[in-house]
Amino acid sequence: MSIFSAIAGVSVTKTGFFNPPTLLGPIIGIIGCSMLTTLTNSTTTVQWIGYEILAGAGVGIANQQGYIAIQTYLPLSQTSIGTSLVLFT
């Protein structure tokens, strides 16, 4: 998660657009989590580790995007309120 969160943060900093990671992250996360539901006793270690990496990548990519959007659009005096509301929801 932390690696992909950092990659997404660098991407947003370079491009200025936080929408692509916001949309791409949940898609990757859903794919990874749905693959985790297929685990059985005969699933190999390589498979479940790959599924976990995929799910973690999706969550990591999308995790911080709401906070970045709040810090971008709200004035400094309202940033703490906006951040707490995003965390609450």
C-alpha positions as YAML, in Angstrom:
chain: A
units: angstrom
residues:
- id: 1
  name: MET
  ca: [0.00, 0.00, 0.00]
- id: 2
  name: SER
  ca: [2.63, 2.51, 0.99]
- id: 3
  name: ILE
  ca: [4.68, 2.01, -2.17]
- id: 4
  name: PHE
  ca: [1.70, 2.51, -4.45]
- id: 5
  name: SER
  ca: [0.45, 5.41, -2.35]
- id: 6
  name: ALA
  ca: [3.82, 7.12, -2.85]
- id: 7
  name: ILE
  ca: [3.74, 6.39, -6.58]
- id: 8
  name: ALA
  ca: [0.24, 7.87, -6.85]
- id: 9
  name: GLY
  ca: [1.35, 10.91, -4.85]
- id: 10
  name: VAL
  ca: [4.29, 11.52, -7.17]
- id: 11
  name: SER
  ca: [2.00, 11.07, -10.16]
- id: 12
  name: VAL
  ca: [-0.48, 13.63, -8.83]
- id: 13
  name: THR
  ca: [2.34, 16.05, -8.04]
- id: 14
  name: LYS
  ca: [3.83, 15.74, -11.53]
- id: 15
  name: THR
  ca: [0.57, 15.89, -13.51]
- id: 16
  name: GLY
  ca: [-1.65, 17.97, -11.24]
- id: 17
  name: PHE
  ca: [-4.56, 15.59, -11.78]
- id: 18
  name: PHE
  ca: [-5.85, 13.51, -8.88]
- id: 19
  name: ASN
  ca: [-8.83, 12.03, -10.73]
- id: 20
  name: PRO
  ca: [-7.01, 9.19, -12.58]
- id: 21
  name: PRO
  ca: [-5.66, 7.56, -9.39]
- id: 22
  name: THR
  ca: [-9.01, 8.16, -7.70]
- id: 23
  name: LEU
  ca: [-10.74, 6.17, -10.43]
- id: 24
  name: LEU
  ca: [-8.02, 3.60, -11.13]
- id: 25
  name: GLY
  ca: [-7.32, 2.64, -7.50]
- id: 26
  name: PRO
  ca: [-10.75, 1.23, -6.64]
- id: 27
  name: ILE
  ca: [-10.86, -0.74, -9.88]
- id: 28
  name: ILE
  ca: [-7.52, -2.39, -9.12]
- id: 29
  name: GLY
  ca: [-8.56, -2.91, -5.49]
- id: 30
  name: ILE
  ca: [-11.85, -4.56, -6.48]
- id: 31
  name: ILE
  ca: [-10.05, -6.90, -8.86]
- id: 32
  name: GLY
  ca: [-7.53, -7.85, -6.16]
- id: 33
  name: CYS
  ca: [-10.18, -8.35, -3.47]
- id: 34
  name: SER
  ca: [-12.37, -10.40, -5.79]
- id: 35
  name: MET
  ca: [-9.37, -12.58, -6.60]
- id: 36
  name: LEU
  ca: [-8.86, -13.09, -2.86]
- id: 37
  name: THR
  ca: [-12.35, -14.60, -2.65]
- id: 38
  name: THR
  ca: [-11.20, -17.43, -4.94]
- id: 39
  name: LEU
  ca: [-8.62, -18.72, -2.44]
- id: 40
  name: THR
  ca: [-8.83, -22.40, -1.56]
- id: 41
  name: ASN
  ca: [-6.64, -24.88, 0.29]
- id: 42
  name: SER
  ca: [-4.86, -25.69, -2.96]
- id: 43
  name: THR
  ca: [-4.03, -22.06, -3.85]
- id: 44
  name: THR
  ca: [-0.31, -21.59, -4.28]
- id: 45
  name: THR
  ca: [1.67, -19.10, -2.26]
- id: 46
  name: VAL
  ca: [2.55, -17.14, -5.40]
- id: 47
  name: GLN
  ca: [-1.16, -16.71, -6.21]
- id: 48
  name: TRP
  ca: [-2.30, -15.40, -2.83]
- id: 49
  name: ILE
  ca: [0.69, -13.10, -2.48]
- id: 50
  name: GLY
  ca: [-0.03, -11.71, -5.95]
- id: 51
  name: TYR
  ca: [-3.70, -11.20, -5.06]
- id: 52
  name: GLU
  ca: [-2.74, -9.38, -1.87]
- id: 53
  name: ILE
  ca: [-0.29, -7.16, -3.73]
- id: 54
  name: LEU
  ca: [-2.99, -6.33, -6.29]
- id: 55
  name: ALA
  ca: [-5.55, -5.49, -3.59]
- id: 56
  name: GLY
  ca: [-2.99, -3.44, -1.63]
- id: 57
  name: ALA
  ca: [-1.95, -1.57, -4.77]
- id: 58
  name: GLY
  ca: [-5.54, -0.53, -5.43]
- id: 59
  name: VAL
  ca: [-6.10, 0.66, -1.89]
- id: 60
  name: GLY
  ca: [-2.72, 2.41, -1.81]
- id: 61
  name: ILE
  ca: [-3.37, 4.25, -5.07]
- id: 62
  name: ALA
  ca: [-6.77, 5.57, -3.99]
- id: 63
  name: ASN
  ca: [-6.17, 6.03, -0.26]
- id: 64
  name: GLN
  ca: [-4.82, 9.59, -0.13]
- id: 65
  name: GLN
  ca: [-6.64, 11.11, -3.09]
- id: 66
  name: GLY
  ca: [-9.56, 12.48, -1.07]
- id: 67
  name: TYR
  ca: [-7.17, 14.32, 1.22]
- id: 68
  name: ILE
  ca: [-5.26, 15.75, -1.73]
- id: 69
  name: ALA
  ca: [-8.51, 17.02, -3.24]
- id: 70
  name: ILE
  ca: [-9.51, 18.69, 0.03]
- id: 71
  name: GLN
  ca: [-6.13, 20.39, 0.38]
- id: 72
  name: THR
  ca: [-6.32, 21.56, -3.23]
- id: 73
  name: TYR
  ca: [-9.78, 23.09, -3.24]
- id: 74
  name: LEU
  ca: [-10.50, 24.32, 0.27]
- id: 75
  name: PRO
  ca: [-8.94, 27.42, 1.82]
- id: 76
  name: LEU
  ca: [-6.37, 26.79, 4.55]
- id: 77
  name: SER
  ca: [-8.82, 27.77, 7.29]
- id: 78
  name: GLN
  ca: [-11.25, 24.99, 6.25]
- id: 79
  name: THR
  ca: [-8.76, 22.26, 5.38]
- id: 80
  name: SER
  ca: [-8.87, 20.60, 8.81]
- id: 81
  name: ILE
  ca: [-12.68, 20.45, 8.79]
- id: 82
  name: GLY
  ca: [-12.71, 19.04, 5.24]
- id: 83
  name: THR
  ca: [-10.06, 16.47, 6.08]
- id: 84
  name: SER
  ca: [-11.95, 15.29, 9.15]
- id: 85
  name: LEU
  ca: [-15.16, 14.98, 7.12]
- id: 86
  name: VAL
  ca: [-13.39, 12.86, 4.50]
- id: 87
  name: LEU
  ca: [-11.95, 10.67, 7.25]
- id: 88
  name: PHE
  ca: [-15.38, 10.38, 8.89]
- id: 89
  name: THR
  ca: [-17.10, 9.31, 5.70]
...
